[in-house]
Amino acid sequence: MAEKSELAFGAAIGQVTWRMVQQAKSWVRQNLRRTPLIEVTELSESLGFRLLLKAENLQYTGAFKVRGGLVKLMSVPEEIRQRGIVCASTGNHGKGIAFLARKFGIPAWVVVPERTPAVKVEAIKAMGARLIRFGETYAQSEDFAKAFAAERELVYAPSFDDPWVVAAQATIAWEVLEDEPEVDTIVVPVGGGALLAGTLITAHQLKPSLRVVGVESEGAPALTTSLSVGEVVTLPEVHTLAEGVAVSRPGVVPFHIVRELLDEPLVLVSDEEMKEAVREIVRSAKLVPELAGAAAVAALLSGKIAVEPNSVVACVITGGNIDLSLLREIL
């Protein structure tokens, strides 16, 4: 696959260069799992196009977030990294940071909203990270975590609002295109926006004809709202069971990239549509996603994305750390 020269974006977008994505890919290859791209034959036949699932729920820690945490950590000088790391998380990013802290032998603190599911909280604590519950929303947890890190002179690892994190998430679409160059469309769940921004950068660099679609929760349309007014805004509240995309404020870095490169509006899906997608993925693909991880498939099953017959569509299943009681309710 031919590569273009360095991306020539505006100043804000230029924070994430293709060289950074290449470096991120090298770090990911050395330290993380290459997740499979799985074709779902039964669903493909009923939908009228080939449906492929990028199974990031099978990544270490069960979610794609560990890519961003790894790349951010590797970008920091060793002597600074050893002091320790702090992050805010709705669960998956924190689990990834806890995993990486144990891998590299450094202390970690993870700040989570009060309503974070027990399955994610217990996983973070089991890996040795120190857990702090603070705030009703991710934005409140994030503000606390940044202050905590600054006060103690520790590394702060953003969940999505960081050039290196965006570069890390760009590696997912790169792997998809390596495994199936004929992909026409990639559909990704959207919370803070790093995955969507990274996917757009990879598409721009490697396959400009590639259609990229972002999917948000109806109850947490932070990026949709921000794009509509032309600047990053914070929602007063969010209402969704899909904690992986329960973000009230998108990242500034992803926002500028998405505003520059996204060709079509974001798609919004309900909790019920995500639940139905979880059921269908479990039944037909034998994979277990969390609600946010099923958002991309939910948008397709609900008919909210128009797809040409015989197209090749890849959906990123971003995570599988679903609370077991919720899974029982859904199934």
C-alpha positions in Angstrom: 0.0 0.0 0.0 1.6 3.2 -1.1 2.1 5.9 1.5 1.9 9.6 0.9 4.3 12.2 2.2 3.9 13.8 5.7 0.3 15.0 6.3 0.0 18.7 5.5 -2.8 19.8 7.8 -3.5 23.0 9.6 -1.6 23.9 12.8 -4.0 22.0 15.2 -4.2 18.9 13.0 -0.5 19.0 12.4 0.0 18.0 16.1 -0.6 14.4 14.9 1.9 13.6 12.1 2.1 10.4 10.1 5.5 9.8 11.6 3.9 9.7 15.0 1.4 7.1 13.7 4.2 5.0 12.3 6.0 5.2 15.7 2.8 4.3 17.5 2.3 1.3 15.2 5.8 0.1 16.1 5.2 0.4 19.8 1.8 -1.3 19.5 3.3 -4.2 17.5 6.0 -4.8 20.1 3.8 -4.6 23.2 0.2 -5.4 22.4 -2.0 -8.0 20.7 -2.8 -7.9 17.0 -6.6 -8.2 17.2 -8.4 -10.2 14.4 -10.7 -8.8 11.7 -13.6 -11.2 11.7 -16.2 -11.6 8.9 -19.7 -12.2 10.1 -21.2 -14.3 7.4 -24.8 -14.6 8.7 -25.1 -10.8 9.2 -23.4 -10.1 5.9 -26.0 -12.1 4.1 -28.9 -10.4 5.8 -27.5 -6.9 5.4 -26.5 -7.3 1.8 -22.8 -6.3 2.3 -19.7 -7.9 3.8 -19.6 -7.0 7.5 -16.2 -7.3 9.2 -15.6 -6.8 13.0 -12.3 -5.5 14.3 -12.3 -7.3 17.6 -10.6 -4.9 20.0 -12.6 -6.6 22.7 -10.0 -9.3 22.4 -7.1 -6.8 23.1 -5.2 -7.0 26.3 -7.5 -5.6 29.0 -10.5 -6.2 26.7 -10.6 -2.8 25.0 -8.8 -0.6 22.5 -7.9 2.1 25.1 -4.7 0.3 26.0 -3.2 1.4 22.7 -3.5 5.0 23.6 -2.1 4.5 27.1 0.8 2.5 25.8 1.8 5.0 23.2 1.5 8.0 25.6 3.7 6.2 28.1 6.3 5.3 25.5 6.4 8.9 24.4 7.4 10.1 27.9 11.1 10.0 29.0 11.9 7.1 31.2 12.9 9.2 34.2 9.6 11.0 34.2 7.6 7.8 33.6 9.1 6.2 36.7 7.5 8.8 39.0 4.1 7.3 38.2 1.1 7.9 36.1 -2.5 9.3 36.6 -5.5 9.0 34.4 -9.2 9.6 34.4 -11.4 6.9 33.0 -14.9 5.5 32.6 -13.3 2.1 33.0 -11.4 0.8 30.0 -8.7 3.5 29.8 -8.1 3.0 33.5 -7.8 -0.7 33.1 -5.3 -0.2 30.3 -3.2 2.2 32.4 -3.3 -0.2 35.4 -2.2 -3.1 33.0 0.6 -0.9 31.6 1.8 0.3 35.0 2.2 -3.3 36.1 3.9 -4.2 32.9 6.5 -1.4 33.3 6.7 -1.5 37.0 5.5 2.0 37.8 2.8 3.3 40.2 -0.6 4.3 38.9 -3.7 6.2 40.1 -7.0 5.9 38.2 -9.8 8.4 38.8 -13.3 7.1 37.8 -16.8 8.6 37.9 -18.9 7.4 40.8 -21.2 5.2 38.6 -18.4 3.3 36.9 -19.5 -0.4 36.6 -18.1 -2.8 39.2 -16.6 -5.1 36.6 -14.3 -2.3 35.5 -13.5 -1.0 38.9 -12.6 -4.4 40.2 -10.4 -5.1 37.2 -8.5 -1.8 37.8 -7.9 -2.6 41.4 -6.9 -6.2 40.6 -4.0 -5.0 38.5 -2.6 -2.9 41.4 -3.6 0.6 40.5 -4.9 2.9 43.2 -8.5 3.8 42.5 -10.1 7.1 43.2 -13.9 7.6 42.7 -14.7 11.3 41.9 -17.5 13.1 40.0 -20.7 12.2 38.3 -19.3 12.7 34.8 -16.0 11.8 33.0 -15.3 15.6 32.7 -15.4 16.0 36.5 -13.1 13.0 37.0 -10.7 14.3 34.3 -10.4 17.7 36.0 -9.7 16.1 39.3 -7.1 13.7 37.8 -5.2 16.5 36.1 -5.0 18.5 39.3 -3.9 15.4 41.2 -1.1 14.7 38.7 0.1 18.3 38.7 0.1 18.5 42.5 2.3 15.4 42.7 4.4 16.0 39.6 3.2 12.8 38.0 2.5 12.0 34.3 -1.1 12.6 33.3 -2.3 10.1 30.6 -5.3 11.5 28.7 -7.9 9.1 27.6 -8.4 10.8 24.2 -7.3 14.5 24.2 -3.6 14.0 23.2 -1.8 13.8 19.9 0.0 10.6 20.9 -3.3 9.0 21.9 -4.8 9.9 18.5 -1.8 8.5 16.8 -2.2 5.3 18.8 -5.8 4.9 17.7 -4.9 5.5 14.1 -3.2 2.2 14.2 -6.5 0.3 14.3 -7.7 1.4 10.9 -4.2 0.8 9.5 -4.4 -2.9 10.7 -7.9 -3.1 9.2 -6.6 -1.9 5.8 -3.7 -4.3 6.0 -6.0 -7.3 6.7 -8.6 -6.3 4.1 -7.5 -3.6 1.6 -10.9 -3.7 -0.1 -12.8 -2.2 2.9 -15.0 0.6 1.7 -16.3 1.9 5.0 -15.1 1.9 8.6 -17.6 2.6 11.3 -16.3 3.6 14.8 -17.9 4.4 18.2 -17.3 7.9 19.4 -16.7 9.1 23.0 -13.9 11.6 23.3 -13.1 11.4 19.6 -9.6 10.0 19.4 -10.6 6.8 17.6 -12.6 8.7 15.0 -9.8 11.3 14.5 -7.2 8.6 14.2 -9.3 6.6 11.7 -9.7 9.8 9.6 -6.0 10.4 9.6 -5.3 6.8 8.5 -7.9 7.0 5.8 -6.5 10.3 4.5 -3.0 8.9 4.4 -3.5 5.4 3.1 -6.9 5.3 1.3 -8.6 8.7 0.7 -11.6 7.0 -0.8 -12.4 5.2 2.5 -15.6 6.3 4.1 -15.4 6.9 7.8 -18.5 7.1 10.0 -18.6 8.0 13.6 -21.4 6.8 16.0 -22.3 8.5 19.3 -24.9 7.7 21.9 -28.1 9.7 21.7 -27.6 10.4 25.4 -24.1 11.8 25.1 -23.8 13.7 21.8 -20.8 15.7 22.9 -18.9 15.7 19.6 -22.1 16.2 17.6 -23.0 19.2 19.7 -19.5 20.7 19.5 -19.3 20.3 15.7 -22.7 22.0 15.4 -21.5 25.1 17.2 -18.0 25.1 15.9 -16.1 24.7 19.2 -15.6 22.2 22.0 -18.5 22.4 24.5 -19.3 20.5 27.7 -22.8 18.9 28.0 -24.5 19.7 31.3 -25.2 15.9 31.7 -25.2 12.6 29.8 -27.8 9.9 29.9 -26.6 6.5 28.6 -25.8 3.1 30.0 -22.9 2.9 27.5 -20.2 4.2 29.9 -17.5 3.7 27.2 -19.0 6.6 25.2 -20.6 8.5 28.2 -18.4 11.6 27.6 -19.7 15.1 28.2 -16.8 16.9 26.5 -14.8 15.8 23.4 -11.1 16.3 23.2 -9.8 19.5 21.7 -7.2 17.7 19.5 -9.7 15.1 18.1 -12.3 17.9 17.6 -10.1 19.9 15.2 -9.1 16.8 13.2 -12.7 15.6 12.9 -13.9 19.1 11.9 -11.3 19.2 9.2 -11.6 15.7 7.8 -15.1 14.2 8.5 -17.3 14.2 5.4 -20.7 13.3 7.0 -22.6 13.9 10.2 -22.1 11.6 13.1 -24.8 9.0 13.7 -26.7 8.8 17.0 -27.9 5.5 18.5 -30.0 4.7 21.5 -29.2 2.4 24.4 -31.9 0.0 23.2 -30.3 -0.1 19.7 -26.9 -0.8 21.3 -28.5 -3.6 23.4 -29.9 -5.2 20.3 -26.5 -5.0 18.6 -24.9 -6.7 21.6 -27.5 -9.5 21.3 -26.9 -9.9 17.5 -23.1 -9.8 17.9 -23.2 -12.5 20.6 -25.5 -14.6 18.5 -24.0 -14.3 15.1 -20.3 -13.6 15.8 -19.8 -15.3 19.1 -18.1 -12.2 20.5 -19.2 -10.4 23.7 -19.1 -6.6 23.3 -20.0 -3.9 25.8 -22.7 -1.4 24.9 -20.3 1.2 23.6 -18.3 -1.5 21.7 -21.5 -2.4 19.8 -22.4 1.2 18.8 -21.0 0.9 15.3 -23.0 -2.3 14.6 -26.1 -0.7 16.2 -26.0 2.1 13.6 -25.9 -0.4 10.8 -28.6 -2.7 12.2 -31.0 0.2 12.8 -30.6 1.4 9.2 -29.0 4.7 10.2 -26.1 4.3 7.8 -26.8 3.9 4.1 -24.5 1.3 2.6 -24.3 0.2 -1.1 -25.0 -3.5 -1.8 -21.9 -5.7 -1.9 -19.8 -3.1 -0.1 -17.2 -4.1 2.5 -17.8 -2.5 5.9 -15.6 -2.8 9.0 -16.9 -2.0 12.5 -14.6 -1.5 15.4 -15.8 -3.4 18.5 -14.0 -1.2 20.9 -14.5 -3.1 24.1 -15.9 -6.2 25.8 -15.9 -5.2 29.5 -19.6 -5.4 30.0 -21.1 -5.8 33.5 -22.4 -9.3 33.8 -25.7 -8.3 35.3 -26.3 -6.0 32.3 -25.3 -8.8 29.9 -27.8 -11.1 31.5 -30.5 -8.5 31.2 -29.7 -7.9 27.5 -29.6 -11.6 26.6 
